[in-house]
């Protein structure tokens, strides 16, 4: 029993040290590099039967305080009236584009095919990914992500996208899990050991993704 207890305590101390090493990197102050000049951005949103989310969040994507960007809604063969809605408001948002995924990719499972197709349609080299059910917390979203490029050799910037917590145990748990996973991948990335990102908030150079 003593050996098991000591092993448990020792393992806990090791894990605590590892997590402190990596998670502390998220909170540590870093000297900012020389700001890079503004570059145009393509915001990419892949959607499949997500019209209610697009109705709710489109304005937050299209009214960003950034000098040059476009918003591409990639329609992954939706069965709702996504096409009619997006094309109907394009006159209101000049940078908005509706891009349907070709029928040849209709039976390809998952989101990857639509995402790869969408990346090829992006006008600009820098592409900012998000999901239909996500919205930025301010009009400085694009500016903030682009400012974190740091240096010209950067291929991407990881962002954080917390979940809204509703009044249910499941929702609270999902919000906690999302935050916990983010602490891990952001911490490792801050130490120069990035291993993943999430498409809800991810800035990447197109050439690195296609």
Phi and psi in degrees as a GROMACS rama.xvg file:
@    title "Ramachandran Plot"
@    xaxis  label "Phi"
@    yaxis  label "Psi"
@TYPE xy
-63.6218  -42.1272  UNK-2
-64.0763  -41.059  UNK-3
-64.2654  -42.8016  UNK-4
-62.8877  -45.8808  UNK-5
-63.8806  -39.267  UNK-6
-63.5317  -39.4732  UNK-7
-65.431  -45.4855  UNK-8
-63.2415  -44.0878  UNK-9
-62.7548  -42.9476  UNK-10
-62.3959  -38.8032  UNK-11
-63.9055  -40.2843  UNK-12
-65.3239  -39.1509  UNK-13
-63.8346  -46.5333  UNK-14
-61.8708  -39.1692  UNK-15
-60.9539  -42.7337  UNK-16
-64.2198  -42.1015  UNK-17
-63.7411  -47.3244  UNK-18
-65.1969  -37.3142  UNK-19
-63.8754  -42.2608  UNK-20
-59.6613  -45.6117  UNK-21
-83.4778  -43.8497  UNK-22
-71.1014  -29.8125  UNK-23
-63.8184  -25.5661  UNK-24
-64.0647  -29.2864  UNK-25
-66.4465  -37.2662  UNK-26
-92.9391  -13.928  UNK-27
-70.9789  145.791  UNK-28
-74.9533  137.16  UNK-29
-127.347  142.237  UNK-30
-70.8937  124.507  UNK-31
-67.6585  142.278  UNK-32
-78.8496  177.966  UNK-33
-63.851  129.793  UNK-34
-60.2568  134.07  UNK-35
-81.9136  151.691  UNK-36
-65.5941  156.567  UNK-37
-58.2848  140.742  UNK-38
-131.531  145.672  UNK-39
-65.2178  152.864  UNK-40
-131.962  142.599  UNK-41
-109.049  117.475  UNK-42
-87.9248  126.513  UNK-43
-118.783  124.57  UNK-44
-129.063  111.412  UNK-45
-87.076  130.89  UNK-46
-132.68  134.981  UNK-47
-133.997  109.253  UNK-48
54.1268  46.1593  UNK-49
-119.575  34.2374  UNK-50
-56.7618  -44.6424  UNK-51
-57.9777  -40.2117  UNK-52
-67.3977  -41.089  UNK-53
-64.6382  -41.5335  UNK-54
-57.6524  -40.3651  UNK-55
-75.2509  -36.2793  UNK-56
-109.516  -10.5435  UNK-57
-57.0808  -42.1431  UNK-58
-61.806  -34.5598  UNK-59
-72.1043  -25.9107  UNK-60
-78.5895  -36.2498  UNK-61
-89.9162  -7.42979  UNK-62
-118.204  47.4963  UNK-63
-83.8627  146.333  UNK-64
-87.3851  76.8155  UNK-65
-145.237  140.137  UNK-66
-66.1494  -36.1718  UNK-67
-147.934  110.891  UNK-68
-158.82  161.558  UNK-69
-127.829  157.613  UNK-70
-121.111  118.541  UNK-71
-105.483  118.39  UNK-72
-95.3789  108.946  UNK-73
-92.0567  109.628  UNK-74
-86.7457  107.999  UNK-75
-89.6084  64.6635  UNK-76
57.7842  50.6054  UNK-77
-69.5253  148.508  UNK-78
-101.394  -2.46782  UNK-79
-92.3337  -167.652  UNK-80
-95.4142  40.2933  UNK-81
-58.6569  -44.7796  UNK-82
-59.5637  -46.4085  UNK-83
-63.5986  -39.9519  UNK-84
-67.8719  -50.5009  UNK-85
-64.4378  -46.6727  UNK-86
-65.1976  -26.9224  UNK-87
-73.0808  -21.6666  UNK-88
-108.894  4.133  UNK-89
-63.205  -30.5926  UNK-90
-66.4925  -27.7209  UNK-91
-77.5705  -28.8118  UNK-92
-123.321  94.6449  UNK-93
-58.1154  -28.4544  UNK-94
-87.1044  2.45264  UNK-95
-85.0561  134.768  UNK-96
-129.393  138.583  UNK-97
-104.302  122.881  UNK-98
-128.125  106.322  UNK-99
-79.8763  139.88  UNK-100
-74.7782  137.049  UNK-101
-59.889  151.549  UNK-102
-61.0539  -25.8787  UNK-103
-63.5294  -18.8268  UNK-104
-104.498  9.74667  UNK-105
-61.0736  -39.8409  UNK-106
-94.7404  8.08124  UNK-107
-78.9011  120.221  UNK-108
-71.1434  154.94  UNK-109
81.824  -172.291  UNK-110
-102.353  -13.1834  UNK-111
-60.8902  -42.9206  UNK-112
-63.2794  -43.2454  UNK-113
-64.1267  -39.2169  UNK-114
-66.0089  -45.2151  UNK-115
-63.0783  -40.564  UNK-116
-63.2977  -43.6946  UNK-117
-62.5484  -39.8399  UNK-118
-60.1047  -37.7778  UNK-119
-70.1354  -22.8264  UNK-120
-85.7652  -14.3393  UNK-121
-63.422  134.387  UNK-122
-74.2907  -35.5908  UNK-123
-104.416  159.855  UNK-124
-71.9412  -35.9083  UNK-125
-90.1455  127.414  UNK-126
-122.619  129.188  UNK-127
-110.081  116.313  UNK-128
-94.0885  142.091  UNK-129
-152.432  174.355  UNK-130
-109.93  162.153  UNK-131
-62.5348  -30.5055  UNK-132
-92.1888  15.845  UNK-133
-115.479  148.625  UNK-134
-139.443  143.641  UNK-135
-70.1633  151.247  UNK-136
-84.0464  -2.38917  UNK-137
-162.145  172.543  UNK-138
-79.3164  -0.270681  UNK-139
-100.693  14.8683  UNK-140
-56.77  -54.7278  UNK-141
-62.5547  -43.864  UNK-142
-58.6291  -43.7987  UNK-143
-65.2561  -45.6573  UNK-144
-64.7352  -41.3044  UNK-145
-69.4949  -32.4354  UNK-146
-67.2914  -24.6711  UNK-147
-85.883  8.81447  UNK-148
-62.6259  -34.2763  UNK-149
79.6173  -57.4539  UNK-150
-149.148  164.336  UNK-151
-66.7426  -21.3055  UNK-152
-82.8802  -4.52561  UNK-153
-64.9767  131.98  UNK-154
-97.9016  -19.727  UNK-155
-166.421  165.757  UNK-156
-133.11  125.857  UNK-157
-84.0556  133.737  UNK-158
-114.785  165.72  UNK-159
-109.972  138.57  UNK-160
-135.169  89.7633  UNK-161
-70.5649  156.169  UNK-162
-90.5688  144.44  UNK-163
-72.771  129.331  UNK-164
-94.4262  118.821  UNK-165
-92.6705  179.245  UNK-166
-85.959  64.8932  UNK-167
-149.488  151.067  UNK-168
-62.6463  -39.222  UNK-169
-62.8144  -42.9954  UNK-170
-64.5138  -42.5745  UNK-171
-62.5367  -42.3004  UNK-172
-64.092  -43.5539  UNK-173
-63.59  -38.3707  UNK-174
-64.7048  -40.7886  UNK-175
-65.1983  -45.4905  UNK-176
-62.4455  -41.2228  UNK-177
-60.0613  -44.2381  UNK-178
-65.8813  -39.7199  UNK-179
-65.4889  -45.9869  UNK-180
-62.911  -40.3276  UNK-181
-63.0873  -40.2866  UNK-182
-58.9006  -36.6526  UNK-183
-70.1587  -54.8562  UNK-184
-72.2041  -30.3531  UNK-185
-71.855  -36.9078  UNK-186
-64.2443  -45.827  UNK-187
-63.7195  -40.4698  UNK-188
-62.649  -38.6313  UNK-189
-65.2071  -23.6496  UNK-190
-92.3091  9.21558  UNK-191
80.5293  21.1724  UNK-192
-126.995  47.5323  UNK-193
-61.2987  136.815  UNK-194
-131.96  -9.3144  UNK-195
-165.136  168.664  UNK-196
-153.716  173.09  UNK-197
-122.052  142.669  UNK-198
-73.6101  -0.310978  UNK-199
-73.113  -24.4073  UNK-200
-160.403  84.8278  UNK-201
-144.646  123.665  UNK-202
-102.461  130.293  UNK-203
-148.021  150.463  UNK-204
-78.2036  133.589  UNK-205
-56.3332  -40.1347  UNK-206
-64.28  -22.527  UNK-207
-84.5052  -11.21  UNK-208
-112.597  -13.4385  UNK-209
